[in-house]
Amino acid sequence: MRDDLQEKLAVLQQHLKELGSVAVAFSGGVDSTFLLKVAHDVLGERCVAFTAGSAFVPERDVAEAASFCAAEGVRHIVRRFDVLAIEGIRKNPADRCYRCKYALFSQFKVMAAEQELGCVVDGSNLDDDGDYRPGRRALQELGIVSPLHEAGMTKQDIRDLSAEMGLATWDKPSFACLASRFVYGEELTTDKLDAVNRAEEYLLAQGFRQFRVRRHGNLARIELPPADIDRFLTAGLRQQTAAAFRDIGFDYVTLDLLGYRTGSMNEVLEEGEK
């Protein structure tokens, strides 16, 4: 292990030890899986995983989170949230993530108090300081602790340390919540969210790993890494995907020429909206 990684890991472990007991906001992604593993190794039963189940989260993610906790012997609490009932969320405003995170993590804080846990921690890291991330503001306002960020860890640090620890998530693609697939201002419904999820399930079944299906009304815009675009356009996959997406309910299917990138829905926001 590189010396700098060893130092950052030691800082993280010491910080968690000082916290004493934690509820880890656990999505099953790269960052929260690594944080949960380290926190449980340090704190044992004083570490509990909290997972939010909602229309914004594919059920496969909740199931994977549960499987990890069962394998690691981590106490796991799944709380179902009606995210579309949060004030203003259905209208999908530019601050949607702020509203959602504030509501969910407020409940996590209540749950942590009920479990007599000292604080709620999340997997934010240094790379989350980039792009437009209103959810970070909600976490800061609520006093949610971000141990990976405070240890100076980047996404690559977390992947490298996860590989060292043998975590299967070390190279897991990043997938934000399903609401991030919609253009701001488009009404969010369970049917629309389900359609996006089914479209992404289809791409997963075709062997693609990192991608997004962005929804613009009844148009589906597929983002793929440049290395996958040639494959998508060969062997009839383009026609098959268009047919499958139309069966799901999309009238138009398009491939983004710029390829996959995080936060592409934020590219149209004016500075004052951020």
Steps between C-alpha positions, in 0.01 A plus 500: 500500500628847410620706796253781430209256495616339822514843664154596381357167616658550843345847524161355404523220755600739777217738415243219511641379830459850643139519379426195716183380327357573158211443265640464148278625219548195280403486133719205407716715273879526493534772763242392757605134477860590575396731785270236649771233483756719678247630754381150586857374532575785742173523692338157472141499634520876554474536122159458334417536128197709395367455146224706342256318274296724270380558146836666433697184583497179290405198709815323381702758694305438821540124456876532441533716811315241705716217364821684590383567855394138547839375378691743724280455806397866504167596656296646215184710512311571177253787526249558222440865412227655285736746333235631263308624805786735597391858437591616150674179393246401233571823313868404479648843576871576471533453878327161495803323644517748788134447589529122473823467698374735770181299549667157491795585722272675748328165538835320523593729789178406680569132435857535628375657822251213542789253459713702746764565236717808526468634146412430137791470256498495121741410221570846356861546391720774356372443146151596618620859532476529122195542273167625635415303814225665705465183705834576663355823638215307662744261668708787632194679638391183680843433647550173313861386532700412187802301626640422154501868411661592830769236445587667169390205284419524132285256303813333365642464852180324603510268200867417562445430870187297421707284264765453771225383738348264245170684477309403187383859461850633428422533128122534526363768265350811656123532482322802644132490596244455223370856537831627361398360161231766449525849360429756773138611503360174360246349737619186676260205525542138603421388144768724347759393756413135440540545124851643543590217737373237253698664217817491707431141602488419129843657439641312799369176352688581177826512693547876527632612839527880509225704335196718554155510343392864519133578451373805311122459482448188288856507366769277649857630464759226554843598631777242452877525548665567161659152508151342503344705223641292212369181658158657550481587131587149376341156487145629494518622860398850399175380342430254783546769762273743317229234481540406867482864611189559293339199666583661834316815390750738338402650165854598404840349581827684441871452573688795652803578280696642795471171686456420868573771756374568849271795557409556135158629606679783683662630181195711411463666840569870518748608765224655710310169515792316660 
